[in-house]
């Protein structure tokens, strides 16, 4: 029964969305190249939303990656006993915090900044990026920790036994061996960031912002476009754009997901 | 590159501390903004059934109850289905089919929430509207059904990993006792894997409580007590999104932060319970 429902859902989207797939879906009436480079504004296409999602996801991943990697390595290599349990609990809590609460956190930050030392602060791309980074941080931490702990102990001890320092051991022994696992986790985290709507809903997404102009400006995003069109579509062609956007987003997250799975499966074959 | 031992240690400690600080910061901001309501006498008003912002009534009780009803309904949809899928994948179904179903469930966890909501808004909602008179289609039932499918992969995947772990230890014993595959699954392996299955159900519950988009798109968002499955409800999460998006006055904001705190505490409660269960029963499953 589950199978039927899922296949039905996929088929429905493919059927509805496939009909409108084409340059017109992305760019509306504007010429494609001019629209991509931002010379011509796009009114009835989803290209600005795609660009917004892309920038947002890159920003979030760039912010979350260093801390996620560091924390994962800390948990796998350095931490022991109670400290490890506590840190682990914190990361779990971060992972299970609902995304709307994360959005509320971003909103609260803006209120706080307005009251204290930045009265002109407003919701923007940077804020959404920071909140999304916090949202995907636990995924990266877990992926790093699992990938490092999956390396056989003998392999992990080679570095120290040869007299490498901790840093040399991490850079030359641990990271190269765990890189695939970490990469898989990062791709999954990116997919998570791309699909999330609740966070950006509260932190500065706007329906008709056009291409993002800077990290302090408003932006559009693909999931929000879908949500917005479902609630407030005015005619049949807008509804079709909505189905097209669904198909694009689904294709994006599905391809990220499948590639992450593929990478992880390769690892399972490596160590077993 | 030659970094000293202490420096590289510091680097990792910093990353870990920043990550932990994120949790603290989220918590601190929520409490900071909700404190005026919680500390003053206003919380009584907050726990009332009245949500009339223009007459200064900010009761969020309908939303709390709405969240509870919706979550329970979603669990009622998801748990039996998940149990069936788990049984099918762990031995009742033929090998290739089981593998295919498992891959499909994995893939389901990658489908964006907003896509579920969008498709349901144009298929399930009109269906309910035309088949049950007196309903707009945007109701508890629609949201509950879809939310059930949304949390299904969470429950199935965590539950399956728990089952597989127990299976490895016990399947040989079961065969030696002459139990068939079905008997051993139902009488030995399911009962033995209960801590892991409980964790799976709890995490699915947390996912259902915290989900925003399904409720926002399908549940109708009227702040009232539902009288039947076909009534419109508003959940805590949808409430936060709606109030912040419509830019109300500051008093309404505070009730939103109280709602945020509540959601955070629910997540924390689930999290700590799962942690305790796993600690007590020997770390049966450690993903999360």
Interface residues (C-beta under 8 A of the other chain):
Chain A: X1 X2 X3 X5 X6 X9 X12 X13 X66 X67 X68 X69 X70 X71 X73 X74 X75 X77 X78 X79 X86 X87 X89 X90 X91 X92 X93 X94 X95 X96 X97 X98 X99 X100 X101 X102 X103 X104 X105 X107 X108 X109 X111 X112 X134 X137 X138 X141 X142 X146 X165 X166 X167 X168 X170 X171 X191 X194 X195 X197 X198 X201 X202 X223 X226 X227 X229 X230 X231 X239 X242 X243 X246 X249 X250 X253 X254 X256 X257 X258 X261
Chain B: X1 X2 X3 X4 X5 X7 X8 X9 X11 X12 X13 X14 X15 X16 X18 X19 X20 X22 X23 X25 X26 X29 X30 X32 X33 X81 X85 X101 X104 X105 X106 X107 X108 X110 X111 X112 X113 X114 X115 X116 X117 X118 X119 X121 X122 X123 X149 X152 X203 X206 X209 X210 X211 X212 X213 X216 X217 X237 X240 X241 X244 X245 X253 X256 X257 X260 X263 X264 X267 X268 X270 X271 X272 X274 X275 X287 X288
